[in-house]
């Protein structure tokens, strides 16, 4: 699925989150797939790259 999004100008962000760390009363891993348009991602990345350390 991530390859399909990458093929249509989206950046796929895949996350593995354990539900117990998100306030759920279950100890189960969850898979979350977010997609961000390439132009939006580049705009956000510029802001983070310009932050001084």
C-alpha positions, 0 to 999 in steps of 0.5 A, a space after each residue: 500500500 505504501 508503494 501505491 501511495 508513493 507512486 502517486 506523489 504521496 509520502 507514506 509514513 508508517 508507524 508501529 504504536 503499542 496501544 498501551 502507550 496511547 491510552 488504550 487498555 490493551 497491550 497490542 501493537 497497532 500499524 498506522 499508515 499516514 500519507 502526506 502530499 509531496 508538496 506539503 511534505 517539502 514545505 514542512 521539511 524546509 521549516 524543520 531543516 531551518 531550525 537552529 540547534 
